[in-house]
Amino acid sequence: MVFTVYALSDTDGIVRYVGATSASLATRLFWHVNSARPRARWSPPVVVWIRQLIADKRKPQITVIAWSRDLQQAAAIESAQIAHFRSEGVPLLNVRATGYIPGFRHRLAITSGLRDRGARRWHSRAANS
């Protein structure tokens, strides 16, 4: 399996979010945009930002930062990129400084790589919400 570390940016090229996925970039972008629909119950900052872009008749751009065949390496790259952009003063919308919390739609695709107790607890809570 290949993991992609990616950036979401606005149409001006300003990076607003860094993520990782095992899905194709087109699929992951679809999930981000779909989660921003008004009926969605989950509204983290990246979703609020995407809603605003959509209201302005724009959509986020997705760009590859890196690829890895190793989940832990992809998570480390994602965390390092979040730290890098934040150190440069980029207004990222990531909720966590370390990144890598699987989204509610794609968590099943990467569950096999998650073995720590905290991740299993998070999956259990997310499945019950």
C-alpha positions as CSV (number, residue, x, y, z in Angstrom):
1,M,0.0,0.0,0.0
2,V,1.2,3.5,-0.8
3,F,0.5,6.4,1.5
4,T,0.5,10.0,0.2
5,V,1.3,13.0,2.3
6,Y,-0.6,15.9,0.7
7,A,-1.3,19.6,1.1
8,L,-4.7,21.4,0.6
9,S,-4.3,24.9,-0.5
10,D,-6.6,27.7,-1.7
11,T,-6.7,28.9,-5.2
12,D,-3.9,31.4,-4.3
13,G,-1.6,28.5,-3.4
14,I,-1.6,29.2,0.3
15,V,-1.4,25.8,2.1
16,R,-4.1,25.5,4.8
17,Y,-4.0,21.8,5.6
18,V,-1.5,18.8,5.5
19,G,-2.8,15.3,5.6
20,A,-2.0,11.7,4.7
21,T,-4.0,9.1,2.9
22,S,-3.9,5.7,1.4
23,A,-6.6,6.6,-1.1
24,S,-6.1,8.4,-4.4
25,L,-5.7,12.2,-4.2
26,A,-9.0,12.6,-6.2
27,T,-10.8,10.4,-3.8
28,R,-9.3,12.1,-0.8
29,L,-10.2,15.6,-2.2
30,F,-13.8,14.3,-2.8
31,W,-14.0,13.2,0.8
32,H,-12.8,16.6,2.0
33,V,-15.3,18.5,-0.1
34,N,-18.1,16.0,0.7
35,S,-17.5,16.4,4.4
36,A,-18.0,20.1,4.0
37,R,-21.6,19.8,2.9
38,P,-24.0,21.8,5.1
39,R,-25.7,18.6,6.4
40,A,-22.4,17.3,7.7
41,R,-22.3,17.1,11.5
42,W,-18.5,17.3,11.8
43,S,-17.1,20.8,11.5
44,P,-13.3,20.9,12.2
45,P,-11.6,24.1,10.9
46,V,-10.6,22.5,7.6
47,V,-14.3,21.8,6.9
48,V,-15.3,25.3,7.8
49,W,-12.6,26.6,5.4
50,I,-13.8,24.4,2.6
51,R,-17.4,25.5,3.1
52,Q,-16.2,29.1,2.7
53,L,-14.3,28.2,-0.5
54,I,-17.4,26.5,-1.9
55,A,-19.6,29.5,-1.0
56,D,-17.1,31.7,-2.9
57,K,-17.4,29.3,-5.9
58,R,-13.8,28.0,-5.4
59,K,-12.5,24.6,-4.3
60,P,-9.4,23.5,-2.5
61,Q,-6.3,22.3,-4.5
62,I,-4.6,19.1,-3.5
63,T,-0.8,18.6,-4.0
64,V,1.5,15.7,-3.3
65,I,4.2,16.4,-0.7
66,A,5.6,12.9,-0.4
67,W,4.9,9.2,-0.9
68,S,5.7,6.3,1.4
69,R,5.0,2.6,1.5
70,D,5.4,2.7,5.3
71,L,2.5,4.1,7.4
72,Q,4.8,5.2,10.3
73,Q,7.1,7.0,7.9
74,A,4.1,8.7,6.2
75,A,2.8,9.8,9.6
76,A,6.3,11.2,10.5
77,I,6.5,13.1,7.2
78,E,3.0,14.5,7.8
79,S,4.0,15.7,11.3
80,A,7.2,17.2,10.1
81,Q,5.5,19.1,7.3
82,I,2.9,20.4,9.8
83,A,5.7,21.6,12.1
84,H,7.6,23.1,9.1
85,F,4.6,25.1,7.8
86,R,3.6,26.3,11.3
87,S,7.2,27.4,11.9
88,E,7.0,29.4,8.7
89,G,3.9,31.1,10.0
90,V,1.5,29.4,7.6
91,P,-2.0,29.4,9.0
92,L,-2.7,25.7,9.0
93,L,-6.1,24.4,9.9
94,N,-4.8,21.0,11.2
95,V,-6.4,20.4,14.6
96,R,-3.4,18.4,15.9
97,A,0.2,19.4,15.7
98,T,1.2,15.8,15.0
99,G,-1.3,15.2,12.2
100,Y,-2.4,11.7,11.4
101,I,-5.8,11.2,12.8
102,P,-7.6,9.1,10.3
103,G,-10.7,10.8,8.9
104,F,-14.1,9.4,9.5
105,R,-14.5,8.1,5.9
106,H,-11.1,6.7,5.2
107,R,-10.2,5.2,8.6
108,L,-11.1,1.7,7.6
109,A,-8.6,1.8,4.7
110,I,-5.7,2.4,7.1
111,T,-6.9,0.6,10.3
112,S,-4.7,-2.3,9.5
113,G,-1.6,-0.1,10.1
114,L,-2.8,1.2,13.4
115,R,-1.8,-0.8,16.4
116,D,-1.4,1.6,19.3
117,R,-4.1,1.6,22.0
118,G,-4.9,5.3,21.5
119,A,-5.7,4.9,17.9
120,R,-8.0,1.9,18.6
121,R,-9.8,4.0,21.3
122,W,-10.2,6.8,18.8
123,H,-11.7,4.4,16.2
124,S,-14.1,3.0,18.7
125,R,-15.3,6.5,19.6
126,A,-15.6,7.6,16.0
127,A,-17.5,4.5,15.0
128,N,-20.1,5.2,17.8
129,S,-20.6,8.8,17.0
